[in-house]
Amino acid sequence: MPRSSRSPEDSCDQPENVAHVSREVRPRRIIQRGRNICRMTEAPLSNATWITCLACFLRTRAHRVLFNTCRYKLFIHKLIEKAGVLILCAFGFWMFSVHLPSKMDVWQEDSIDSPLQSLRMYQEKVRHHTGEIQDLRGHLNQLIAKLQEMEAMSDEQKMTQKIIKMIQGDYIEKPDFALKSIGASIDFEQTSATYNHDKACSYWNWIRLWNYAQPPDVILEPNVTPGNCWAFSGDRGQVTIRLAQKVYLSNLTLQHIPKTISLSGSLDTAPKDFVIYGMEGSPKEEVFLGAFQFQPENIIQTFQLQNQPPRTFGAVKVKISSNWGNPRFTCLYRVRVHGSVTLPREQPNSPHPKRD
């Protein structure tokens, strides 16, 4: 620590004043020393503060530089990372843009080809069905043309066709037990004599060779043509039919030719009023079954028996009491007898049922 300089003259003072001076000098020295000490302490303190401030400033600058450097490094590092990510994204986008169009083309081709194939299949099916529809339309047009032709036919042609159908077919739809082909026959003992006409006989030198007149059993056959009938003299006669088997009788049908194909142009030989009897046993027991009238305008007429006893009959007698105006003979073309082998469940309620 520096000390204050003392001159040699101070040490050569008089002894008298030494004690007094020493007494005065000590406090001054103490004060002086305190001041010197303060000065000495202030001087080093000021220097240290300046150095400290400088050090702090330098440290702060260094910290700032270092901080900025680290921040720059971090920024550069982040920038490099982001740049790498951007580069990778750009590379990926480039790869995607390069390869995606080809895949998109393939996908588009597939997505377009499959609907096109299905559409072609539908077109083929539509063409096939269109051909079928055209064929059906052609057949339908042919049917319509035929129907128009049938409608355009005259009334006479329609009547002729209807007659042919009636001659060829059987529209009664009931079993016929008086049919010759299944065993029915004529009881000639209880049947009127056949009408003999000169035009129906063949002669040689006034000698009759054979007779063309039809026998009574012709009425048991389905061949109904003009002239193919059984004729008896006058307007009264009878015929007895042995049935193919014993049956419970229900109906009887008479058939005559229509006026349009009659050779005489009239129906005066057709039967008019007649009575039906059921016959059974020996001697023959006759049971009344009904009385009816035949209308020649309806060539086929079925009559429901007025009396239907719950018993079977093996024969039927048809007794004709009048015709439609011919005084010489009456013609029967066909007689049918209907019934059932077993007893019908429902018996007619009225004793006089309606006629067909």
C-alpha positions in Angstrom: 0.0 0.0 0.0 1.6 3.4 -0.8 2.5 5.7 1.9 2.6 9.4 2.0 6.1 11.0 1.7 7.6 12.8 4.7 10.3 15.4 4.5 13.5 15.2 6.7 12.6 18.4 8.2 9.8 16.9 10.1 12.1 14.6 11.9 14.3 17.4 13.0 11.7 19.3 15.1 12.3 20.6 18.5 11.8 18.2 21.4 9.4 20.5 23.1 6.9 20.2 20.7 7.3 16.6 20.2 4.7 15.5 22.6 2.3 18.2 21.7 2.9 17.6 18.0 2.7 13.9 18.4 -0.6 14.4 20.1 -1.9 16.5 17.3 -0.3 14.6 14.5 -1.8 11.2 15.4 -5.4 12.2 14.8 -4.4 13.9 11.6 -2.5 10.8 10.6 -5.3 8.6 11.4 -7.7 10.9 9.4 -5.1 11.2 6.6 -4.6 7.5 6.6 -8.3 7.0 6.5 -8.6 9.3 3.5 -5.6 7.7 1.8 -7.1 4.4 2.5 -10.4 5.6 1.0 -8.6 7.0 -2.0 -6.6 3.9 -2.3 -9.8 1.7 -2.1 -11.8 4.0 -4.5 -9.1 3.9 -7.1 -8.9 0.1 -7.3 -12.7 -0.1 -7.1 -13.1 2.2 -10.1 -10.6 0.2 -12.1 -12.2 -3.1 -11.3 -15.7 -1.7 -12.2 -14.5 -0.6 -15.6 -12.8 -3.9 -16.2 -15.9 -5.7 -15.0 -18.1 -3.7 -17.2 -15.8 -4.3 -20.1 -15.7 -8.0 -19.3 -19.5 -8.0 -19.0 -19.8 -6.1 -22.3 -17.4 -8.5 -24.0 -19.2 -11.4 -22.5 -22.6 -10.1 -23.6 -21.3 -9.5 -27.1 -19.8 -12.9 -27.1 -23.0 -14.4 -25.9 -24.9 -12.5 -28.5 -22.5 -13.6 -31.2 -22.7 -17.1 -29.9 -26.5 -16.9 -29.6 -26.8 -15.5 -33.1 -24.4 -18.1 -34.4 -26.4 -20.9 -32.7 -29.7 -19.4 -33.9 -28.2 -19.2 -37.4 -27.0 -22.7 -37.1 -30.4 -23.9 -35.9 -32.1 -21.9 -38.6 -29.8 -23.3 -41.2 -30.3 -26.8 -39.7 -34.1 -26.4 -39.8 -33.8 -24.9 -43.3 -31.7 -27.9 -44.4 -34.3 -30.2 -42.9 -37.2 -28.5 -44.5 -35.3 -28.2 -47.7 -34.7 -32.0 -47.5 -38.4 -32.6 -46.9 -39.3 -30.3 -49.8 -36.8 -32.1 -52.0 -38.2 -35.4 -51.0 -41.8 -34.1 -51.6 -40.8 -32.7 -55.0 -39.1 -36.0 -55.9 -42.1 -38.0 -54.8 -44.4 -35.7 -56.7 -42.2 -36.1 -59.8 -42.3 -39.9 -59.4 -46.1 -39.8 -58.9 -46.6 -37.5 -61.9 -44.4 -39.8 -64.0 -45.9 -43.1 -63.1 -49.5 -42.1 -62.3 -50.6 -41.3 -65.9 -49.7 -44.8 -67.1 -51.6 -46.4 -64.2 -54.5 -44.0 -64.7 -54.6 -44.9 -68.3 -54.7 -48.6 -67.4 -57.3 -48.0 -64.8 -59.3 -45.9 -67.2 -59.0 -48.5 -69.9 -60.2 -51.2 -67.5 -63.0 -49.1 -66.1 -64.1 -48.3 -69.7 -63.7 -51.8 -71.1 -65.8 -53.6 -68.6 -68.9 -51.4 -69.1 -68.3 -51.6 -72.9 -68.3 -55.4 -72.7 -71.5 -55.5 -70.6 -73.1 -53.0 -73.0 -72.1 -55.2 -76.0 -73.6 -58.2 -74.2 -76.8 -56.3 -73.6 -76.9 -55.2 -77.3 -76.6 -58.9 -78.4 -79.4 -59.9 -76.1 -81.5 -57.0 -77.3 -80.9 -58.1 -80.9 -81.8 -61.7 -80.1 -85.0 -60.7 -78.4 -85.8 -58.3 -81.2 -85.6 -61.1 -83.7 -87.9 -63.2 -81.5 -90.3 -60.4 -81.2 -90.3 -59.9 -84.9 -91.1 -63.6 -85.5 -93.9 -63.4 -82.9 -95.2 -60.3 -84.6 -95.2 -62.1 -88.0 -97.2 -65.0 -86.5 -99.6 -62.6 -84.9 -100.1 -60.8 -88.2 -100.8 -64.1 -89.9 -103.4 -65.0 -87.2 -105.0 -61.5 -87.6 -105.1 -62.0 -91.3 -106.8 -65.4 -90.9 -109.3 -63.9 -88.5 -110.1 -61.2 -90.9 -110.6 -63.7 -93.7 -112.9 -65.7 -91.4 -114.9 -62.5 -90.6 -115.0 -61.7 -94.3 -116.6 -65.0 -95.2 -120.2 -64.9 -96.2 -123.1 -66.2 -94.1 -123.6 -69.2 -96.3 -119.9 -70.2 -95.9 -120.2 -69.9 -92.2 -123.3 -72.0 -92.1 -121.7 -74.6 -94.3 -118.7 -74.8 -92.1 -120.9 -75.0 -89.0 -122.8 -77.8 -90.6 -119.7 -79.7 -91.5 -118.4 -79.3 -87.9 -121.7 -80.6 -86.6 -121.7 -83.5 -89.0 -118.1 -84.5 -88.2 -118.1 -83.8 -84.5 -120.3 -84.7 -81.5 -121.1 -81.7 -79.3 -123.5 -83.4 -76.9 -120.7 -84.6 -74.6 -122.9 -87.3 -73.1 -122.5 -91.0 -73.4 -124.8 -92.6 -76.0 -126.1 -96.0 -75.0 -128.0 -96.3 -78.3 -124.9 -96.5 -80.4 -124.7 -99.4 -82.7 -121.0 -99.7 -82.5 -121.2 -100.5 -78.7 -123.9 -103.1 -79.0 -127.2 -101.3 -79.3 -129.8 -102.8 -81.7 -133.4 -102.4 -83.0 -136.3 -104.5 -81.8 -138.0 -105.1 -85.1 -141.1 -106.7 -83.6 -142.0 -103.5 -81.9 -140.8 -101.2 -84.7 -142.9 -99.8 -87.6 -142.3 -101.0 -91.1 -139.9 -99.2 -93.3 -141.4 -97.0 -96.0 -140.9 -98.5 -99.5 -140.6 -96.0 -102.3 -140.4 -96.8 -105.9 -137.3 -94.6 -106.4 -135.6 -96.6 -103.6 -136.0 -99.9 -105.5 -134.2 -101.4 -108.4 -136.3 -103.3 -111.0 -135.5 -105.5 -114.0 -138.4 -106.3 -116.3 -140.9 -105.3 -113.6 -139.1 -107.5 -111.2 -137.7 -105.7 -108.0 -134.1 -106.8 -107.5 -133.2 -104.9 -104.3 -134.3 -102.0 -102.1 -132.2 -99.0 -101.4 -134.3 -97.9 -98.4 -132.3 -97.7 -95.2 -133.1 -100.1 -92.3 -134.1 -98.8 -88.9 -130.7 -99.4 -87.3 -129.3 -96.5 -89.4 -130.6 -94.2 -86.7 -128.0 -95.8 -84.3 -125.1 -94.6 -86.4 -123.3 -91.2 -86.3 -123.4 -90.7 -90.1 -126.0 -88.0 -90.6 -126.1 -87.1 -94.3 -129.1 -86.3 -96.6 -131.0 -89.6 -97.4 -129.1 -91.7 -94.8 -132.2 -92.0 -92.6 -134.9 -94.4 -91.6 -138.3 -93.6 -93.1 -141.7 -95.0 -92.1 -145.1 -94.5 -93.8 -147.3 -91.6 -92.8 -146.8 -89.4 -89.8 -147.3 -92.0 -87.1 -144.8 -94.7 -86.2 -142.5 -96.1 -83.5 -139.1 -97.5 -83.0 -137.8 -99.7 -80.1 -134.1 -99.5 -79.3 -132.3 -102.2 -77.3 -129.6 -100.4 -75.3 -126.1 -101.6 -75.0 -126.7 -102.2 -71.3 -129.2 -101.4 -68.6 -128.9 -97.8 -67.5 -130.7 -95.1 -65.4 -132.2 -92.9 -68.2 -131.8 -89.1 -68.1 -132.0 -87.6 -71.6 -132.8 -88.4 -75.2 -131.4 -86.6 -78.3 -132.9 -86.3 -81.8 -130.9 -85.1 -84.8 -132.1 -84.0 -88.3 -130.4 -82.5 -91.3 -130.5 -78.7 -91.7 -132.8 -77.1 -94.3 -129.8 -75.7 -96.3 -128.6 -79.2 -97.4 -132.1 -80.8 -97.7 -132.7 -82.0 -101.3 -136.4 -81.0 -101.1 -135.5 -77.6 -99.5 -138.0 -78.3 -96.7 -138.1 -80.1 -93.3 -141.7 -81.4 -93.6 -140.4 -85.0 -93.0 -138.9 -84.3 -89.6 -140.8 -85.7 -86.6 -142.8 -83.3 -84.5 -144.6 -84.7 -81.4 -143.3 -87.9 -79.8 -143.5 -89.8 -76.6 -140.7 -91.8 -74.9 -141.3 -95.0 -72.9 -138.8 -97.1 -70.9 -139.2 -100.8 -71.4 -138.1 -103.7 -69.2 -139.1 -107.3 -68.4 -140.9 -109.9 -70.4 -143.6 -109.1 -71.4 -142.3 -105.7 -72.0 -143.4 -103.3 -69.4 -143.8 -99.7 -70.7 -143.0 -96.8 -68.3 -143.9 -93.3 -69.5 -140.8 -91.0 -69.4 -142.0 -87.9 -71.2 -143.8 -86.3 -74.1 -141.9 -83.7 -76.3 -141.9 -81.7 -79.6 -139.0 -81.5 -82.0 -138.2 -78.2 -83.6 -136.4 -78.8 -87.0 -134.8 -75.4 -87.0 -132.5 -76.8 -84.3 -130.9 -79.8 -85.9 -129.7 -81.3 -82.7 -132.0 -81.2 -79.6 -131.5 -82.9 -76.3 -134.6 -83.5 -74.1 -134.5 -84.1 -70.4 -136.9 -86.9 -69.4 -139.9 -85.7 -67.4 -140.1 -88.9 -65.4 -136.9 -90.5 -64.2 -137.8 -93.5 -61.9 -134.9 -94.9 -59.8 -134.6 -98.0 -61.9 -132.7 -99.2 -64.9 -134.1 -99.9 -68.4 -132.7 -102.1 -71.1 -134.8 -100.7 -74.0 -136.5 -97.4 -75.1 -139.5 -96.9 -77.3 -139.9 -93.7 -79.3 -143.5 -93.3 -80.4 -144.0 -90.5 -83.0 -147.5 -89.1 -83.3 -147.0 -86.4 -86.0 -144.5 -84.7 -88.4 -144.1 -81.3 -89.9 -146.4 -81.7 -92.9 -145.4 -84.6 -95.1 -148.4 -87.0 -95.5 -146.4 -89.8 -97.1 -143.6 -90.6 -94.8 -141.5 -89.4 -91.8 -137.7 -89.6 -91.5 -135.5 -90.3 -88.4 -131.8 -89.5 -88.9 -130.4 -90.3 -85.4 -131.6 -91.1 -81.9 -129.3 -91.0 -78.9 -130.2 -92.3 -75.4 -128.3 -90.9 -72.4 -128.0 -91.9 -68.8 -125.7 -93.5 -66.3 -124.8 -97.0 -65.1 -125.1 -96.0 -61.5 -128.0 -94.3 -59.7 -127.6 -90.5 -59.9 -127.1 -88.8 -56.6 -129.5 -85.9 -57.4 -133.0 -86.8 -58.6 -135.0 -84.1 -60.4 -137.2 -82.1 -58.1 -139.9 -81.3 -60.7 -141.9 -84.0 -62.4 -141.8 -82.0 -65.6 -138.3 -80.7 -66.1 -137.6 -78.2 -68.8 -136.7 -79.3 -72.3 -133.3 -78.4 -73.8 
